[in-house]
């Protein structure tokens, strides 16, 4: 299990680094592809669990919500009002109910599942683009977020497999342990402070420490949230497209809650 996990990371890592390095439309396309893949897997998991969801609504309003999340940054590239986000969110909710009224058997649960999907995936993950577009250090901020989150995940996995004895939340994720969570927390802070000192030394070490701590906690809560979603649906992985990692949603779940919060934290700090 470990070898496929490492090989997949070795193939995917250069793609991620290249997308961050080139930024602009390249990074936007990269994140949009991740969003669409995650939405597809989200809908697939719900359908396997025989839970109602509008897969068309996920895609249509997922695109709209992606634009809504980036609206504050897009005026630099496209002539959009910076306050259009709220309008798009309201339009999405109204549109989902409107679509549902045309069905023979309207379902409130279908609207709720679909709306959660477009908020949790496109809205949250699109903030990665916002982080990359922070001038003039967006590239470095994005490297920090990706490497700290993935270091957190790797440390938690490795130490959890080796030393993990005390279950973190067994009813949600039986394999996650407090030992792994603490190891991920420490490593994420260390990586954040190291990279921040290299890339952006204009903030204090206390601020870098706080950012690393927030990244780790939010990444682990995001991971548990996705585990809760899969456990309720009765599946182990969102798909099997990434050997050793499961699906795209499994690989990027840690960014769901962390990306938007970290984006605003970085804005406050600078």
Secondary structure, DSSP 8 states (H G I E B T S, - for coil): -HHHHHHHHHHHHHHHHHHHHH-HHHHHHHHHHHHHHHHHHHHHHHHHTT----HHHHHHHHHHHHHHHHHHHHTTTS---TT-HHHHHHHHHHHHHHHHHTSTT--HHHHHHHHHHIIIIIIHHTHHHHHHTSTTTHHHHHHHHHHHHHHHHHHHHHHHHHH--SEEETTTEEEEEHHHHHHHHHHHHHHHHHHHHHH-TTS-HHHHHHHHHHHHHHHHHHHHHHHHHHHHHT-S-S-SSBTTTBSHHHHHTTHHHHHHHHHHHHHHH-
